[in-house]
Amino acid sequence: MSKHVILDFETMGTDPSNCAIVDVSVMVFEWDRFETRPYTYKDINQAQKFKVSVTDQVKNYGMKVENDVIDFWNSQPPEVKKNVAPKKSDLTVKEFTEQFMDFLIPHGNIDRWWSRSNTFDPVILTRLFDTQGKKKHLEEYLKYYLVRDTRTWIDAKLNFPKKNGFVMKEWSEEFKAHDSAWDILADVLRLQFIHRVEFDLEEPQ
């Protein structure tokens, strides 16, 4: 059984070295399931989202909020703005790192971990854990040399198409834009779709 992790951050900035995050979603998936029990949009419930306090990050860790990114979030539909708005339940950075590991550790050994850009999401994750002195603890489970980039994988498989983030018809109406949980599930489905095509398997219903 090959276990993989995929994660995605929504942020208040574009600089991975200092941007405050809004939330991060993470999902553990099994590559072997691509052939035997394919994932569908209904597997959104397997994505775990952690919403983190922007105030805590800015006040206690000097993380930044960019005005252009605030304008971007303010331009989004009400449902999106509601998802990113501050809530009393938002986690501190300390609480996030603890709960992230509580989610990850029970899954055991991770064979690969994925993001859409290895110069962005993994950098942010490592930085957040470093603020708590837990970088080495994180790397015990998500080893730096096992990280992979979904964007590059998809580009290489499809001969570098103009649009990387294709959407399959059977779940396109369910997809929610600018939602980290749906973003990671979308990439799992993209990886699966390409894998199944390569092995002449039917598209899952």
C-alpha positions, -999 to 999 in steps of 0.1 A, spaced: 0 0 0 15 33 -11 4 62 11 7 98 -2 0 132 14 -12 162 -5 -16 197 10 -25 232 -1 -24 266 17 -46 296 12 -27 327 22 -27 364 28 5 369 8 26 356 -21 60 353 -3 63 319 13 91 331 36 67 354 56 31 353 44 3 347 69 -19 318 61 -57 316 61 -59 278 62 -43 246 50 -60 214 39 -43 180 39 -54 146 26 -38 111 28 -45 91 -3 -34 57 -16 -19 55 -50 -30 19 -53 -66 29 -51 -64 47 -85 -68 13 -101 -90 -6 -77 -113 19 -58 -110 52 -76 -115 84 -58 -144 107 -67 -156 141 -56 -174 124 -28 -141 118 -11 -140 155 -1 -147 143 34 -112 129 35 -96 163 33 -88 178 67 -88 216 69 -70 236 95 -80 273 98 -53 294 114 -55 328 131 -40 355 110 -39 378 140 -17 353 160 7 350 130 11 387 125 12 397 162 34 369 176 55 358 146 58 388 124 41 373 94 28 396 67 -5 404 50 -3 419 15 -28 446 5 -32 431 -30 -41 398 -15 -67 414 8 -82 430 -23 -83 396 -41 -102 380 -12 -126 410 -10 -134 405 -47 -145 370 -42 -181 357 -39 -197 358 -5 -192 321 1 -155 324 -4 -152 355 17 -171 337 45 -147 308 44 -116 330 49 -131 355 74 -117 353 109 -134 330 134 -132 324 171 -123 288 164 -92 298 144 -61 279 156 -29 295 169 2 284 151 11 262 181 -23 246 180 -21 241 143 13 223 144 0 200 172 -33 191 154 -15 187 121 7 160 136 -22 144 154 -38 140 120 -7 128 102 11 104 126 -17 77 128 -13 72 90 22 57 94 49 59 68 43 83 40 58 73 6 54 107 -11 39 141 -3 26 165 -29 18 202 -34 11 224 -64 45 242 -61 74 229 -40 87 264 -37 56 276 -19 35 252 2 63 230 16 83 261 25 53 276 44 47 243 63 83 240 73 85 276 84 54 273 106 68 242 123 102 260 127 85 287 147 76 260 173 110 243 172 94 213 155 109 213 121 129 181 127 98 164 141 78 173 109 106 159 87 105 126 105 71 120 88 73 142 57 109 138 45 122 167 23 134 144 -4 100 127 -8 81 159 -18 67 160 -53 50 188 -74 16 179 -90 19 208 -115 52 194 -129 39 158 -129 7 168 -149 27 191 -173 52 163 -181 25 137 -186 4 159 -209 33 175 -229 30 208 -212 -5 220 -220 -15 256 -219 -38 249 -189 -26 227 -161 -56 225 -139 -81 206 -160 -114 196 -145 -132 163 -153 -169 165 -162 -183 142 -135 -172 165 -107 -168 199 -122 -202 212 -109 -192 202 -74 -159 219 -73 -155 250 -51 -129 276 -62 -104 290 -38 -111 263 -13 -80 244 -2 -99 212 5 -113 211 -30 -80 221 -45 -62 191 -31 -90 167 -40 -89 181 -76 -53 173 -79 -58 138 -66 -84 133 -92 -61 147 -119 -33 124 -109 -57 95 -109 -73 104 -143 -39 104 -160 -28 72 -143 -59 54 -154 -56 66 -190 -20 53 -191 -33 19 -180 -63 19 -204 -88 20 -175 -122 35 -178 -129 69 -162 -146 63 -128 -183 71 -125 
